[in-house]
Amino acid sequence: MVRVVAIALAALLAAPGFGLAQAAGPWNNVRGLPAGSRLKLVLTNGSELTGTVVSTTDDRVIMRNIRAGAAGWKREARDAGSPPDQVPFARADVAMASVASVATRLHSDGPDSEGARWVVRALGVGKKIQVTTATGAVKGKIAAVGDGAFEVSAKPSPVRIAYGDVRDITPTRMRVATKAAIISGAAIGGLVLAMGLCYASGSCVS
């Protein structure tokens, strides 16, 4: 009896007219994906393509730099007023969606908790970043990643930041002077090693 009920429930969830089954479709895989990410789509007509995300909403995704996949894709007439290099895809026209790569920086004029969550998870624990919130900026390493917030090991103490408070995330790199010092040190070390091998082999020319 239990098995029969389970089978009947599964059939109900899979039925085309059941709203929750449709809502839980491929859109959940791309919801809030930040601009600059690469996304693969399979359309309901069988076409395949990969593009760079410009923006996503509950109803559509806009992409640019689109490349056709194995099943090909041809652009149809674009929406009036839309930029020539950007193509919108309606949620109803997407059969499958998968993320090829996630952008590692974020800039938003307002709250974008989903975009911030994508970026922080893509960067991962240990990555050095600068985070700008509505109250200021924080620099440090990502120390922990949670569902509603993440932690940055800033000085003098760690800072917990809610994704909804984030306005900007930028990975930070070594300072130019530090990088130059490392490169110079490596070059000098290589020269010393080469000279040592030269004298050891007796092949140096005086």
Phi and psi restraints in degrees (value plus and minus 20) as a CYANA .aco file:
   2 VAL   PHI     -81.0   -41.0
   2 VAL   PSI     -60.2   -20.2
   3 ARG   PHI     -85.4   -45.4
   3 ARG   PSI     -59.7   -19.7
   4 VAL   PHI     -83.0   -43.0
   4 VAL   PSI     -63.4   -23.4
   5 VAL   PHI     -82.9   -42.9
   5 VAL   PSI     -61.5   -21.5
   6 ALA   PHI     -83.0   -43.0
   6 ALA   PSI     -62.4   -22.4
   7 ILE   PHI     -85.1   -45.1
   7 ILE   PSI     -61.8   -21.8
   8 ALA   PHI     -84.6   -44.6
   8 ALA   PSI     -59.6   -19.6
   9 LEU   PHI     -85.7   -45.7
   9 LEU   PSI     -62.0   -22.0
  10 ALA   PHI     -82.1   -42.1
  10 ALA   PSI     -61.2   -21.2
  11 ALA   PHI     -84.9   -44.9
  11 ALA   PSI     -58.1   -18.1
  12 LEU   PHI     -84.7   -44.7
  12 LEU   PSI     -63.8   -23.8
  13 LEU   PHI     -84.1   -44.1
  13 LEU   PSI     -52.2   -12.2
  14 ALA   PHI    -104.9   -64.9
  14 ALA   PSI     -29.6    10.4
  15 ALA   PHI     -84.0   -44.0
  15 ALA   PSI     120.2   160.2
  16 PRO   PHI     -78.2   -38.2
  16 PRO   PSI     -50.9   -10.9
  17 GLY   PHI    -104.2   -64.2
  17 GLY   PSI     -21.9    18.1
  18 PHE   PHI    -107.9   -67.9
  18 PHE   PSI      90.6   130.6
  19 GLY   PHI     -78.6   -38.6
  19 GLY   PSI     -59.8   -19.8
  20 LEU   PHI     -85.1   -45.1
  20 LEU   PSI     -56.1   -16.1
  21 ALA   PHI     -83.5   -43.5
  21 ALA   PSI     -60.2   -20.2
  22 GLN   PHI     -92.2   -52.2
  22 GLN   PSI     -58.3   -18.3
  23 ALA   PHI     -85.9   -45.9
  23 ALA   PSI     -47.4    -7.4
  24 ALA   PHI    -109.0   -69.0
  24 ALA   PSI      -3.5    36.5
  25 GLY   PHI     -95.8   -55.8
  25 GLY   PSI    -172.3  -132.3
  26 PRO   PHI     -83.6   -43.6
  26 PRO   PSI     -39.1     0.9
  27 TRP   PHI     -83.1   -43.1
  27 TRP   PSI     -49.3    -9.3
  28 ASN   PHI     -82.9   -42.9
  28 ASN   PSI     -42.6    -2.6
  29 ASN   PHI     -97.7   -57.7
  29 ASN   PSI     -36.8     3.2
  30 VAL   PHI    -144.6  -104.6
  30 VAL   PSI     -19.9    20.1
  31 ARG   PHI     -77.4   -37.4
  31 ARG   PSI     104.6   144.6
  32 GLY   PHI      55.1    95.1
  32 GLY   PSI     -11.5    28.5
  33 LEU   PHI     -78.1   -38.1
  33 LEU   PSI     106.4   146.4
  34 PRO   PHI     -90.8   -50.8
  34 PRO   PSI     134.0   174.0
  35 ALA   PHI     -77.4   -37.4
  35 ALA   PSI     121.0   161.0
  36 GLY   PHI      78.9   118.9
  36 GLY   PSI     -34.4     5.6
  37 SER   PHI     -93.4   -53.4
  37 SER   PSI     137.3   177.3
  38 ARG   PHI    -125.1   -85.1
  38 ARG   PSI     114.1   154.1
  39 LEU   PHI    -150.2  -110.2
  39 LEU   PSI     117.4   157.4
  40 LYS   PHI    -124.9   -84.9
  40 LYS   PSI     113.0   153.0
  41 LEU   PHI    -145.9  -105.9
  41 LEU   PSI     123.9   163.9
  42 VAL   PHI    -138.1   -98.1
  42 VAL   PSI     100.3   140.3
  43 LEU   PHI    -104.9   -64.9
  43 LEU   PSI     145.2   185.2
  44 THR   PHI     -85.8   -45.8
  44 THR   PSI     -39.6     0.4
  45 ASN   PHI    -107.8   -67.8
  45 ASN   PSI     -16.5    23.5
  46 GLY   PHI      76.1   116.1
  46 GLY   PSI     -29.6    10.4
  47 SER   PHI     -87.5   -47.5
  47 SER   PSI     127.7   167.7
  48 GLU   PHI    -143.8  -103.8
  48 GLU   PSI     123.5   163.5
  49 LEU   PHI    -180.3  -140.3
  49 LEU   PSI     140.4   180.4
  50 THR   PHI    -151.5  -111.5
  50 THR   PSI     115.6   155.6
  51 GLY   PHI    -169.7  -129.7
  51 GLY   PSI     151.7   191.7
  52 THR   PHI    -114.2   -74.2
  52 THR   PSI     108.3   148.3
  53 VAL   PHI     -89.8   -49.8
  53 VAL   PSI     110.4   150.4
  54 VAL   PHI    -117.4   -77.4
  54 VAL   PSI     -65.2   -25.2
  55 SER   PHI    -184.2  -144.2
  55 SER   PSI     137.5   177.5
  56 THR   PHI    -152.3  -112.3
  56 THR   PSI     125.3   165.3
  57 THR   PHI    -154.6  -114.6
  57 THR   PSI    -196.9  -156.9
  58 ASP   PHI     -88.9   -48.9
  58 ASP   PSI     -37.7     2.3
  59 ASP   PHI    -131.5   -91.5
  59 ASP   PSI     -40.3    -0.3
  60 ARG   PHI    -182.2  -142.2
  60 ARG   PSI     146.3   186.3
  61 VAL   PHI    -146.2  -106.2
  61 VAL   PSI     117.8   157.8
  62 ILE   PHI    -128.7   -88.7
  62 ILE   PSI     111.7   151.7
  63 MET   PHI    -153.3  -113.3
  63 MET   PSI     141.5   181.5
  64 ARG   PHI    -157.5  -117.5
  64 ARG   PSI     158.4   198.4
  65 ASN   PHI      29.0    69.0
  65 ASN   PSI      31.7    71.7
  66 ILE   PHI    -106.6   -66.6
  66 ILE   PSI     115.6   155.6
  67 ARG   PHI    -141.8  -101.8
  67 ARG   PSI     115.8   155.8
  68 ALA   PHI     -92.5   -52.5
  68 ALA   PSI     124.0   164.0
  69 GLY   PHI    -110.5   -70.5
  69 GLY   PSI    -181.9  -141.9
  70 ALA   PHI     -81.1   -41.1
  70 ALA   PSI     -56.6   -16.6
  71 ALA   PHI    -107.1   -67.1
  71 ALA   PSI     -21.3    18.7
  72 GLY   PHI      56.2    96.2
  72 GLY   PSI     142.8   182.8
  73 TRP   PHI    -180.9  -140.9
  73 TRP   PSI     116.9   156.9
  74 LYS   PHI    -144.4  -104.4
  74 LYS   PSI     113.0   153.0
  75 ARG   PHI     -90.8   -50.8
  75 ARG   PSI     113.6   153.6
  76 GLU   PHI    -112.1   -72.1
  76 GLU   PSI    -197.6  -157.6
  77 ALA   PHI     -78.3   -38.3
  77 ALA   PSI     108.2   148.2
  78 ARG   PHI     -99.9   -59.9
  78 ARG   PSI     141.0   181.0
  79 ASP   PHI     -83.0   -43.0
  79 ASP   PSI     122.1   162.1
  80 ALA   PHI     -83.1   -43.1
  80 ALA   PSI     110.4   150.4
  81 GLY   PHI      69.3   109.3
  81 GLY   PSI     -29.5    10.5
  82 SER   PHI    -101.6   -61.6
  82 SER   PSI     125.8   165.8
  83 PRO   PHI     -76.8   -36.8
  83 PRO   PSI     124.3   164.3
  84 PRO   PHI     -83.4   -43.4
  84 PRO   PSI     -44.4    -4.4
  85 ASP   PHI    -115.7   -75.7
  85 ASP   PSI     -11.5    28.5
  86 GLN   PHI    -142.6  -102.6
  86 GLN   PSI     116.3   156.3
  87 VAL   PHI    -145.5  -105.5
  87 VAL   PSI     106.0   146.0
  88 PRO   PHI    -108.8   -68.8
  88 PRO   PSI     123.1   163.1
  89 PHE   PHI    -145.5  -105.5
  89 PHE   PSI     101.3   141.3
  90 ALA   PHI     -93.0   -53.0
  90 ALA   PSI     126.6   166.6
  91 ARG   PHI     -75.5   -35.5
  91 ARG   PSI     -58.7   -18.7
  92 ALA   PHI     -86.9   -46.9
  92 ALA   PSI     -40.2    -0.2
  93 ASP   PHI    -112.9   -72.9
  93 ASP   PSI     -22.3    17.7
  94 VAL   PHI    -120.5   -80.5
  94 VAL   PSI     100.4   140.4
  95 ALA   PHI    -111.3   -71.3
  95 ALA   PSI     -58.2   -18.2
  96 MET   PHI    -163.1  -123.1
  96 MET   PSI     126.7   166.7
  97 ALA   PHI    -163.2  -123.2
  97 ALA   PSI     116.8   156.8
  98 SER   PHI    -164.1  -124.1
  98 SER   PSI     126.2   166.2
  99 VAL   PHI    -106.6   -66.6
  99 VAL   PSI     102.1   142.1
 100 ALA   PHI    -104.3   -64.3
 100 ALA   PSI     -60.3   -20.3
 101 SER   PHI    -179.0  -139.0
 101 SER   PSI     131.9   171.9
 102 VAL   PHI    -129.4   -89.4
 102 VAL   PSI     115.2   155.2
 103 ALA   PHI     -80.0   -40.0
 103 ALA   PSI     123.6   163.6
 104 THR   PHI    -126.4   -86.4
 104 THR   PSI      -1.4    38.6
 105 ARG   PHI    -167.5  -127.5
 105 ARG   PSI     137.1   177.1
 106 LEU   PHI    -161.7  -121.7
 106 LEU   PSI     117.9   157.9
 107 HIS   PHI    -157.1  -117.1
 107 HIS   PSI     104.5   144.5
 108 SER   PHI    -159.0  -119.0
 108 SER   PSI     120.6   160.6
 109 ASP   PHI    -100.4   -60.4
 109 ASP   PSI     -33.7     6.3
 110 GLY   PHI    -166.9  -126.9
 110 GLY   PSI    -192.2  -152.2
 111 PRO   PHI     -78.7   -38.7
 111 PRO   PSI     112.5   152.5
 112 ASP   PHI    -166.0  -126.0
 112 ASP   PSI      50.5    90.5
 113 SER   PHI     -83.9   -43.9
 113 SER   PSI     -57.5   -17.5
 114 GLU   PHI     -89.7   -49.7
 114 GLU   PSI     -62.4   -22.4
 115 GLY   PHI     -82.9   -42.9
 115 GLY   PSI     -61.9   -21.9
 116 ALA   PHI     -83.9   -43.9
 116 ALA   PSI     -60.3   -20.3
 117 ARG   PHI     -82.9   -42.9
 117 ARG   PSI     -64.3   -24.3
 118 TRP   PHI     -77.2   -37.2
 118 TRP   PSI     -69.0   -29.0
 119 VAL   PHI     -85.8   -45.8
 119 VAL   PSI     -66.2   -26.2
 120 VAL   PHI     -82.6   -42.6
 120 VAL   PSI     -62.8   -22.8
 121 ARG   PHI     -87.5   -47.5
 121 ARG   PSI     -54.9   -14.9
 122 ALA   PHI     -87.4   -47.4
 122 ALA   PSI     -59.1   -19.1
 123 LEU   PHI     -89.9   -49.9
 123 LEU   PSI     -66.1   -26.1
 124 GLY   PHI      65.1   105.1
 124 GLY   PSI     145.1   185.1
 125 VAL   PHI     -82.3   -42.3
 125 VAL   PSI     115.5   155.5
 126 GLY   PHI      80.1   120.1
 126 GLY   PSI     -34.0     6.0
 127 LYS   PHI     -97.1   -57.1
 127 LYS   PSI     114.7   154.7
 128 LYS   PHI     -99.9   -59.9
 128 LYS   PSI     110.2   150.2
 129 ILE   PHI    -161.9  -121.9
 129 ILE   PSI     144.6   184.6
 130 GLN   PHI    -139.7   -99.7
 130 GLN   PSI     105.7   145.7
 131 VAL   PHI    -133.9   -93.9
 131 VAL   PSI     110.4   150.4
 132 THR   PHI    -129.5   -89.5
 132 THR   PSI     108.1   148.1
 133 THR   PHI    -137.4   -97.4
 133 THR   PSI    -196.7  -156.7
 134 ALA   PHI     -86.6   -46.6
 134 ALA   PSI     -38.3     1.7
 135 THR   PHI    -127.6   -87.6
 135 THR   PSI     -25.9    14.1
 136 GLY   PHI     132.9   172.9
 136 GLY   PSI    -188.6  -148.6
 137 ALA   PHI    -136.6   -96.6
 137 ALA   PSI     127.8   167.8
 138 VAL   PHI    -152.7  -112.7
 138 VAL   PSI     113.6   153.6
 139 LYS   PHI    -136.3   -96.3
 139 LYS   PSI     122.1   162.1
 140 GLY   PHI     141.2   181.2
 140 GLY   PSI    -189.7  -149.7
 141 LYS   PHI    -117.7   -77.7
 141 LYS   PSI     127.4   167.4
 142 ILE   PHI     -88.2   -48.2
 142 ILE   PSI      98.5   138.5
 143 ALA   PHI    -119.4   -79.4
 143 ALA   PSI     -50.7   -10.7
 144 ALA   PHI    -177.0  -137.0
 144 ALA   PSI     127.5   167.5
 145 VAL   PHI    -145.6  -105.6
 145 VAL   PSI      98.7   138.7
 146 GLY   PHI    -135.4   -95.4
 146 GLY   PSI    -195.2  -155.2
 147 ASP   PHI     -97.2   -57.2
 147 ASP   PSI     -57.7   -17.7
 148 GLY   PHI    -127.8   -87.8
 148 GLY   PSI     -33.1     6.9
 149 ALA   PHI    -178.9  -138.9
 149 ALA   PSI     148.8   188.8
 150 PHE   PHI    -157.7  -117.7
 150 PHE   PSI     145.8   185.8
 151 GLU   PHI    -140.0  -100.0
 151 GLU   PSI     117.0   157.0
 152 VAL   PHI    -134.9   -94.9
 152 VAL   PSI     108.5   148.5
 153 SER   PHI    -101.9   -61.9
 153 SER   PSI      46.1    86.1
 154 ALA   PHI    -104.0   -64.0
 154 ALA   PSI     148.0   188.0
 155 LYS   PHI    -121.2   -81.2
 155 LYS   PSI     121.5   161.5
 156 PRO   PHI    -107.4   -67.4
 156 PRO   PSI     -27.2    12.8
 157 SER   PHI    -169.1  -129.1
 157 SER   PSI     135.9   175.9
 158 PRO   PHI     -78.8   -38.8
 158 PRO   PSI     129.5   169.5
 159 VAL   PHI    -142.2  -102.2
 159 VAL   PSI     108.4   148.4
 160 ARG   PHI    -115.7   -75.7
 160 ARG   PSI     107.3   147.3
 161 ILE   PHI    -144.3  -104.3
 161 ILE   PSI     105.4   145.4
 162 ALA   PHI     -94.5   -54.5
 162 ALA   PSI     119.6   159.6
 163 TYR   PHI     -78.0   -38.0
 163 TYR   PSI     -55.1   -15.1
 164 GLY   PHI     -88.8   -48.8
 164 GLY   PSI     -33.9     6.1
 165 ASP   PHI    -111.1   -71.1
 165 ASP   PSI     -28.9    11.1
 166 VAL   PHI     -97.3   -57.3
 166 VAL   PSI     115.7   155.7
 167 ARG   PHI    -134.4   -94.4
 167 ARG   PSI     -47.2    -7.2
 168 ASP   PHI    -174.2  -134.2
 168 ASP   PSI     116.7   156.7
 169 ILE   PHI    -150.2  -110.2
 169 ILE   PSI     104.6   144.6
 170 THR   PHI    -153.7  -113.7
 170 THR   PSI     102.8   142.8
 171 PRO   PHI     -83.0   -43.0
 171 PRO   PSI     118.7   158.7
 172 THR   PHI    -124.0   -84.0
 172 THR   PSI     130.9   170.9
 173 ARG   PHI    -140.3  -100.3
 173 ARG   PSI     154.4   194.4
 174 MET   PHI     -85.1   -45.1
 174 MET   PSI     128.5   168.5
 175 ARG   PHI     -83.7   -43.7
 175 ARG   PSI     132.1   172.1
 176 VAL   PHI     -77.9   -37.9
 176 VAL   PSI     -61.4   -21.4
 177 ALA   PHI     -83.8   -43.8
 177 ALA   PSI     -61.3   -21.3
 178 THR   PHI     -84.9   -44.9
 178 THR   PSI     -63.5   -23.5
 179 LYS   PHI     -83.3   -43.3
 179 LYS   PSI     -61.5   -21.5
 180 ALA   PHI     -83.5   -43.5
 180 ALA   PSI     -58.9   -18.9
 181 ALA   PHI     -84.0   -44.0
 181 ALA   PSI     -59.9   -19.9
 182 ILE   PHI     -85.2   -45.2
 182 ILE   PSI     -64.0   -24.0
 183 ILE   PHI     -84.3   -44.3
 183 ILE   PSI     -62.7   -22.7
 184 SER   PHI     -84.1   -44.1
 184 SER   PSI     -61.8   -21.8
 185 GLY   PHI     -82.2   -42.2
 185 GLY   PSI     -61.0   -21.0
 186 ALA   PHI     -85.3   -45.3
 186 ALA   PSI     -59.7   -19.7
 187 ALA   PHI     -85.6   -45.6
 187 ALA   PSI     -63.6   -23.6
 188 ILE   PHI     -85.0   -45.0
 188 ILE   PSI     -61.5   -21.5
 189 GLY   PHI     -82.2   -42.2
 189 GLY   PSI     -59.5   -19.5
 190 GLY   PHI     -85.7   -45.7
 190 GLY   PSI     -58.0   -18.0
 191 LEU   PHI     -86.6   -46.6
 191 LEU   PSI     -63.1   -23.1
 192 VAL   PHI     -82.7   -42.7
 192 VAL   PSI     -61.9   -21.9
 193 LEU   PHI     -83.6   -43.6
 193 LEU   PSI     -62.0   -22.0
 194 ALA   PHI     -84.4   -44.4
 194 ALA   PSI     -60.8   -20.8
 195 MET   PHI     -85.5   -45.5
 195 MET   PSI     -59.2   -19.2
 196 GLY   PHI     -83.6   -43.6
 196 GLY   PSI     -63.6   -23.6
 197 LEU   PHI     -85.7   -45.7
 197 LEU   PSI     -55.1   -15.1
 198 CYS   PHI     -83.4   -43.4
 198 CYS   PSI     -69.5   -29.5
 199 TYR   PHI     -89.5   -49.5
 199 TYR   PSI     -53.7   -13.7
 200 ALA   PHI     -85.9   -45.9
 200 ALA   PSI     -54.9   -14.9
 201 SER   PHI    -108.3   -68.3
 201 SER   PSI     -31.2     8.8
 202 GLY   PHI      54.1    94.1
 202 GLY   PSI      -3.1    36.9
 203 SER   PHI    -117.2   -77.2
 203 SER   PSI     -15.4    24.6
 204 CYS   PHI     -90.8   -50.8
 204 CYS   PSI     122.5   162.5
 205 VAL   PHI    -121.3   -81.3
 205 VAL   PSI     104.4   144.4
